[in-house]
């Protein structure tokens, strides 16, 4: 479901809940619709509507876990809500409401082609030792609706779809063990967002490398390999420009342009001088073309009159080209007498400027060499790619080393490559005690025979500096502190596994040992009792709308034995 579809779903759900509450209490007015909507949205509060918060929350939770209810018309949904509101004794729990809502949804009337018989996984019953009991069968369930899955076993759900689907997972349950308040903020109101970290990304990488190495390139993105010829910094870009400029045919200098103009100007007839004696002026006048000797013979040939005629003649001579100004001015002048030369000159690429910011240098280089590779652009493209998880080269090297440690281990290597293995299979179920939907996704499961199916989880840990004799205790501490035993119990119950193991791999650099650890029956029973209790706590909070914080009473801090002895010593000294 896209963000837009989810928003529309929530908006329609709230609108129907508001209408049902007001109609059930005979207070359905436009004013109350606005008030109750704002109250439930927490954009405004009204004391008169506080009693309706619990039923609104219950209807919202049940509707979210029964999305097919929204296939009905709004009037039908509102009537269903009203029926629940008016019969509180009949619908005390979420499971009661959910069963009722599911009964209202009409079955799909489209013709359905009977699928081929799916593969089955057999599971040994508790008294399998007798050999007289038929194995229980878990059928492969087809995926029939995105992000919502009925109880069963699914082999083809993507990791993203699994994590966004219905049901309480073991990870979600661990959040509830932090506190029910944290669970509500993280998974219901969703004001606490899941944070991506390098540790989580590395854990995902390690799992894929060991269990599904063929998917590494699809799921993860390594930093790009920077080619040797790539330009990496300003200095390398300036050197590239200098090398490029050296290959260019040099353009004519201003002096060369002036020389061309001067050579042309030298071919032009020179103006006659307007200075000199009357005799010299008269001589020049006498040599003028007839059309410029315009003084009548009867008039006196004064110097001024003859100079005027000479000046008129001079004005008809070609004007020399200018040699002043910059390059553009000289090119413009030269174009009037030698356009071919100017065209050739203009077609010569200009040298690139080596000054400016890195962005300026990149733009100049790309202008003349679009295929030049820049390290910055490769890194930016890698960092902006959100389609895959970005990992560093160091993370990848560490993951590969740990992968090899698993493959080389005489037992673990056979487990992760077992011919009857299944990886990342999703299981959905209903908790018997609470009716809550639950889901699990073991890393690895192996069907040894009809009577034995075993689950495994791959774990990375940093236990390199502990003495050998302390390793067992440290692994036990790791399991208990991180609630691995709680997850294992859920896996065994929901996926119906007969045994459960962890494959621990130490991730300290160059010290990657492997330990295969079995979850004992007592450890699984402890995890089972703990996850069952947590589910009951979640269910109670869902029914009451109360999500307790981790601290609900006034604390009294007592002294430890060490602090008590220190107190006694100080009291004696006082």
Secondary structure, 3 states (H helix, E strand, C coil): CCHHHHHHHHHHHHHHHHHHHHHHCCCCCHHHHHHHHHHHHCCCCCHHHHHHHHHHHHHHHHHHHCHHHHHCCHHHHHHHHHHHHHCCCCCCCHHHHHHHHHHHCCCCCCCCCCCCCCCEEEECCCCHHHCCCCCEEEEECCCCCCCCCCCEEECCCCHHHHHCCCCECHHHHHHHHHCHHHHHHHHHCCCCCCCCCHHHHHHHHHHHHHHCHHHHHHHEEECCCCCCCCECCHHHHHHHHHHHHHHCCCCCCHHHHHHHHHHHHHCCCCCCCCCCCHHHHHHHHHCCCHHHCCCCCCCCCCHHHHHHHHHHHHHCCCCCCCCCCCHHHHHHHHHCCCHHHHHHHHHCCCCCCCCCCHHHHHHHHHHHCCCCCEHHHHHHHHHHCCCCEEECHHHHHHHHHHHHHHHHCCCHHHHHCCCCEEECCEEEEECCCCCCEEEECCCEEEEEECCEEEEEEEEEECCCCCCHHHHHHHHHHHHHHCCHHHHHHHHHHHCCCCEEEEEEEECCCCCCCEEEEECCHHHHHHHHHHHHHHHHHHHHHHHHCCCCCCCCCCCCCCCCHHHHHHHHHHHHHC
